[in-house]
């Protein structure tokens, strides 16, 4: 069957009409969806030997999309989470296509029926209080970069802001005085305010005074005054963890990411006895189920529960080796 090229106009209108104009999606969302489409079109061009602009909806059917998703896992070594994220982007496009191109309803419905893969939810990792103190103490505050990194790490560990929220902060987002807080626009363009502790307030005041108060400036700028990149923050975190591991051996074999600092803030709140609903508001979670992961990871709380119950009394049994013939048969 000769390609009709009907995919290209649908794809372009999906981004310009649906995402940008109607939904006013964030640049991050648009970038993630565009990356998925680029991966799909690159795979289709190689697999079907058809230029992306000439592809048809009929070619990109459920069988082909399933093969593409399998390729992400086998050749690009994407995990299940990444595979599901790509599928979510494609489902959004095919939902849009169902309205704009009903003649392809049968193809679209089969694609939308592709299920997400189940994944194992690992327990979150976080820093303990000694590890927090070791990381903060390891920063060389005699340099401009060191003072910036120290303020950034302190804000991240105390507020639990996401990486994109921290790098997007401007001086005007910090409010001092009574009810000092930092204001940010989080996921889903939801604005929230997070209180600041006294030590954090003192550090931020000194940092802003050093930079020169200007509400439009980035709170944690790069060396040229622009927005700090995610890679730069990851490098700063890794550098301080390596330095801190000399005095805190538990950090030696740990891979600490900027997002782990968010988990650390949440666990500090949990261990202080803060209610789960309040932590969800603090972190900007849409659902309490998301906050549940911190409760699951709190081993101290589980140990406290164990101490309140009477364990069953039992004695260890005596070991008796199996008969030689049974051992032989089990080995077969």
C-alpha positions as CSV (number, residue, x, y, z in Angstrom):
1,X,0.0,0.0,0.0
2,X,1.4,3.4,-1.0
3,X,1.9,5.7,2.0
4,X,-0.6,8.6,2.1
5,X,1.4,11.0,4.2
6,X,-1.6,11.7,6.5
7,X,0.4,11.2,9.7
8,X,2.5,14.4,9.2
9,X,-0.3,17.0,9.3
10,X,-1.9,15.2,12.3
11,X,1.4,15.2,14.2
12,X,2.1,18.9,13.5
13,X,-1.5,20.0,14.5
14,X,-1.2,17.8,17.7
15,X,1.7,19.9,18.9
16,X,0.7,23.4,17.6
17,X,-3.1,23.1,18.1
18,X,-3.6,20.7,21.0
19,X,-0.5,21.0,23.2
20,X,0.6,24.6,22.6
21,X,-2.6,26.4,21.9
22,X,-5.4,24.5,23.7
23,X,-3.6,22.8,26.6
24,X,-0.8,25.4,26.9
25,X,1.5,22.6,27.9
26,X,4.8,23.3,29.6
27,X,8.1,23.4,27.6
28,X,9.1,20.3,29.5
29,X,6.0,18.4,28.4
30,X,6.3,19.5,24.8
31,X,10.0,18.5,24.7
32,X,9.2,15.0,26.2
33,X,6.4,14.4,23.6
34,X,8.6,15.6,20.8
35,X,11.4,13.3,21.8
36,X,9.0,10.3,21.7
37,X,7.8,11.3,18.2
38,X,11.4,11.7,17.0
39,X,12.3,8.2,18.3
40,X,9.2,6.7,16.6
41,X,9.8,8.4,13.3
42,X,13.5,7.5,13.2
43,X,12.5,3.9,13.9
44,X,9.8,4.0,11.3
45,X,12.1,5.5,8.6
46,X,14.6,2.7,9.1
47,X,12.1,0.0,9.5
48,X,9.6,1.0,6.8
49,X,12.0,2.8,4.5
50,X,9.6,5.7,4.3
51,X,10.4,9.4,4.9
52,X,8.6,10.6,8.1
53,X,6.7,13.2,6.1
54,X,5.2,10.5,3.9
55,X,4.1,8.1,6.7
56,X,0.5,7.1,7.0
57,X,-1.6,6.3,10.0
58,X,-2.3,2.9,8.6
59,X,1.4,2.1,8.7
60,X,1.7,3.1,12.4
61,X,-0.8,0.6,13.6
62,X,-0.9,-1.3,16.9
63,X,1.5,-4.0,15.7
64,X,4.1,-1.5,14.6
65,X,3.8,0.6,17.8
66,X,4.2,-2.5,19.9
67,X,7.4,-3.4,17.9
68,X,8.6,0.2,18.5
69,X,8.1,-0.1,22.3
70,X,9.8,-3.5,22.3
71,X,12.7,-1.9,20.4
72,X,13.1,0.8,23.1
73,X,13.6,-1.9,25.7
74,X,15.8,-4.3,23.7
75,X,18.0,-2.0,21.7
76,X,17.9,1.3,23.6
77,X,17.8,-0.5,27.0
78,X,15.0,1.6,28.3
79,X,13.4,0.5,31.5
80,X,9.7,-0.3,31.9
81,X,9.1,3.2,33.4
82,X,10.6,4.9,30.3
83,X,8.7,2.6,28.0
84,X,5.4,3.4,29.7
85,X,6.2,7.1,29.5
86,X,6.7,6.8,25.8
87,X,3.5,4.9,25.4
88,X,1.7,7.6,27.4
89,X,2.9,10.3,25.0
90,X,1.7,8.2,22.0
91,X,-1.7,7.5,23.6
92,X,-2.2,11.3,24.0
93,X,-1.5,11.7,20.3
94,X,-3.8,8.9,19.2
95,X,-6.6,10.2,21.4
96,X,-6.3,13.5,19.5
97,X,-6.1,11.7,16.2
98,X,-9.4,9.9,17.0
99,X,-11.2,13.2,17.0
100,X,-9.4,14.7,14.0
101,X,-9.2,11.6,11.8
102,X,-12.2,9.3,12.6
103,X,-11.7,7.4,9.4
104,X,-8.7,5.7,11.2
105,X,-10.8,4.8,14.2
106,X,-10.1,1.0,14.0
107,X,-6.3,1.6,13.9
108,X,-6.4,4.1,16.7
109,X,-8.5,2.0,19.0
110,X,-6.1,-0.9,18.7
111,X,-3.2,1.3,19.5
112,X,-5.0,2.7,22.6
113,X,-5.6,-0.8,23.7
114,X,-1.9,-1.5,24.1
115,X,-1.4,-1.9,27.9
116,X,1.2,-0.4,30.1
117,X,3.7,-2.8,31.6
118,X,3.6,-3.4,35.3
119,X,6.8,-2.4,37.1
120,X,8.4,-3.0,40.4
121,X,8.2,0.0,42.7
122,X,11.4,0.3,44.6
123,X,11.7,1.9,47.9
124,X,12.9,5.5,47.9
125,X,16.4,6.3,48.9
126,X,17.1,9.3,51.2
127,X,19.9,10.7,53.3
128,X,20.0,10.3,57.1
129,X,20.6,13.2,59.4
130,X,24.4,12.5,59.8
131,X,24.7,12.2,56.0
132,X,22.9,15.5,55.5
133,X,25.2,17.3,57.9
134,X,28.3,15.7,56.3
135,X,27.3,16.8,52.8
136,X,26.6,20.4,53.9
137,X,29.8,20.6,56.0
138,X,31.8,19.3,53.0
139,X,31.1,22.4,50.9
140,X,34.0,24.9,50.5
141,X,32.2,28.2,51.3
142,X,35.3,30.3,50.6
143,X,34.4,30.3,46.8
144,X,31.4,31.8,45.0
145,X,30.5,28.4,43.6
146,X,30.8,26.8,47.0
147,X,28.5,29.4,48.6
148,X,25.9,29.0,45.8
149,X,26.0,25.2,46.1
150,X,25.7,25.3,49.9
151,X,22.6,27.5,49.7
152,X,21.1,25.3,46.9
153,X,21.7,22.1,48.8
154,X,20.3,23.5,52.0
155,X,17.1,24.8,50.2
156,X,16.7,21.4,48.4
157,X,17.0,19.4,51.6
158,X,14.7,21.6,53.6
159,X,12.0,22.4,51.1
160,X,11.9,19.3,49.0
161,X,11.5,21.3,45.8
162,X,11.9,19.4,42.5
163,X,15.1,20.0,40.5
164,X,13.3,22.0,37.9
165,X,11.6,24.1,40.6
166,X,14.9,24.9,42.3
167,X,16.8,25.9,39.1
168,X,13.8,28.1,38.1
169,X,13.7,30.1,41.3
170,X,14.3,33.8,41.1
171,X,15.2,36.1,44.0
172,X,11.7,37.5,43.9
173,X,10.3,34.1,44.7
174,X,11.9,34.3,48.2
175,X,9.9,36.1,50.8
176,X,11.5,37.1,54.1
177,X,10.0,38.5,57.3
178,X,7.0,37.0,59.1
179,X,6.0,33.7,57.4
180,X,9.2,33.5,55.3
181,X,8.7,31.2,52.4
182,X,9.8,30.3,48.9
183,X,7.2,30.4,46.1
184,X,7.4,28.2,43.0
185,X,5.3,26.9,40.1
186,X,5.4,23.1,40.2
187,X,4.0,20.2,38.2
188,X,0.8,20.9,36.4
189,X,1.5,24.7,36.8
190,X,0.3,24.6,40.4
191,X,1.8,27.4,42.4
192,X,2.7,26.6,46.0
193,X,4.6,28.2,48.9
194,X,7.0,26.3,51.1
195,X,8.1,27.7,54.5
196,X,11.7,28.3,55.2
197,X,13.6,27.3,58.4
198,X,15.6,30.0,60.3
199,X,19.0,28.5,59.2
200,X,17.9,28.5,55.6
201,X,16.6,32.1,55.8
202,X,20.0,33.3,57.2
203,X,21.9,31.5,54.4
204,X,19.6,32.9,51.7
205,X,19.7,36.4,53.0
206,X,23.5,36.4,52.9
207,X,23.6,34.8,49.4
208,X,21.1,37.4,48.0
209,X,23.0,40.3,49.5
210,X,26.2,39.0,48.0
211,X,24.6,38.8,44.5
212,X,22.8,42.1,44.8
213,X,19.0,42.1,45.4
214,X,17.2,41.9,42.1
215,X,13.9,40.0,42.0
216,X,14.3,39.0,38.3
217,X,17.7,37.3,38.8
218,X,17.9,33.5,39.2
219,X,18.4,32.6,42.8
220,X,21.0,30.0,42.0
221,X,22.5,31.2,38.7
222,X,25.2,29.7,36.5
223,X,28.6,31.4,36.3
224,X,27.3,33.6,33.4
225,X,24.1,34.5,35.3
226,X,21.8,32.2,33.4
227,X,19.6,29.3,34.6
228,X,21.6,26.5,36.2
229,X,21.4,23.2,34.2
230,X,20.3,19.9,35.6
231,X,23.7,18.4,34.8
232,X,25.4,21.2,36.8
233,X,23.3,20.4,39.8
234,X,24.0,16.7,39.5
235,X,27.7,17.4,39.3
236,X,27.6,19.6,42.4
237,X,25.7,17.0,44.4
238,X,28.1,14.2,43.3
239,X,31.1,16.4,44.1
240,X,29.9,17.1,47.7
241,X,28.8,13.5,48.3
242,X,32.3,12.3,47.3
243,X,33.9,14.9,49.6
244,X,31.5,14.1,52.5
245,X,32.2,10.3,52.2
246,X,35.7,10.9,53.7
247,X,34.1,11.8,57.0
248,X,30.8,9.8,56.6
249,X,31.6,6.3,55.2
250,X,28.0,5.4,54.6
251,X,28.0,7.8,51.6
252,X,31.0,6.0,50.0
253,X,29.0,3.6,47.8
254,X,25.8,5.7,47.4
255,X,24.6,7.2,44.2
256,X,22.9,10.4,45.4
257,X,20.8,12.4,42.9
258,X,19.2,15.8,43.2
259,X,15.8,14.1,43.5
260,X,17.0,12.1,46.5
261,X,17.3,15.5,48.3
262,X,13.5,15.8,47.8
263,X,13.0,12.4,49.3
264,X,15.3,13.4,52.2
265,X,13.1,16.4,53.0
266,X,10.0,14.2,52.9
267,X,11.5,11.7,55.3
268,X,12.7,14.4,57.7
269,X,9.0,15.5,57.9
270,X,7.8,12.0,58.3
271,X,10.2,11.2,61.1
272,X,9.2,14.4,62.8
273,X,5.6,13.1,63.0
274,X,4.1,15.4,60.3
275,X,0.8,14.0,58.9
276,X,0.9,12.4,55.5
277,X,-1.7,14.8,54.1
278,X,0.4,17.8,55.1
279,X,3.5,16.3,53.5
280,X,1.6,15.8,50.3
281,X,0.7,19.5,50.3
282,X,4.3,20.4,51.2
283,X,5.7,18.4,48.3
284,X,2.9,19.4,45.8
285,X,1.6,15.8,45.3
286,X,-1.7,15.5,43.5
287,X,-2.5,12.3,45.3
288,X,-1.8,10.9,48.8
289,X,-0.8,7.6,47.2
290,X,2.3,9.3,45.9
291,X,3.3,10.3,49.5
292,X,2.7,6.7,50.6
293,X,6.1,5.7,49.2
294,X,7.8,7.6,52.1
295,X,5.7,5.8,54.7
296,X,6.7,2.5,53.1
297,X,10.4,3.4,53.2
298,X,10.4,4.5,56.9
299,X,12.1,1.5,58.6
300,X,12.1,3.3,62.0
301,X,8.4,3.5,62.0
302,X,8.1,-0.2,61.1
303,X,10.5,-1.1,63.9
304,X,8.4,1.0,66.4
305,X,5.3,-1.0,65.3
306,X,7.2,-4.3,65.8
307,X,8.2,-3.3,69.4
308,X,4.5,-2.8,70.3
309,X,3.5,-6.4,69.4
310,X,4.2,-9.7,71.1
311,X,6.1,-11.9,68.7
312,X,5.2,-15.6,68.6
313,X,7.4,-17.7,70.8
314,X,9.3,-20.3,68.8
315,X,12.5,-22.2,69.1
316,X,14.9,-23.1,66.3
317,X,14.5,-26.7,65.0
318,X,17.3,-29.2,64.9
319,X,18.9,-29.7,61.5
320,X,18.5,-33.2,60.1
321,X,20.1,-33.9,56.7
322,X,17.9,-35.5,54.1
323,X,18.4,-39.1,53.1
324,X,21.2,-39.6,50.6
325,X,18.8,-40.9,47.9
326,X,16.5,-37.9,48.4
327,X,19.5,-35.6,48.0
328,X,20.4,-37.4,44.8
329,X,16.9,-37.0,43.4
330,X,16.6,-33.3,44.4
331,X,19.8,-32.7,42.5
332,X,18.4,-34.0,39.2
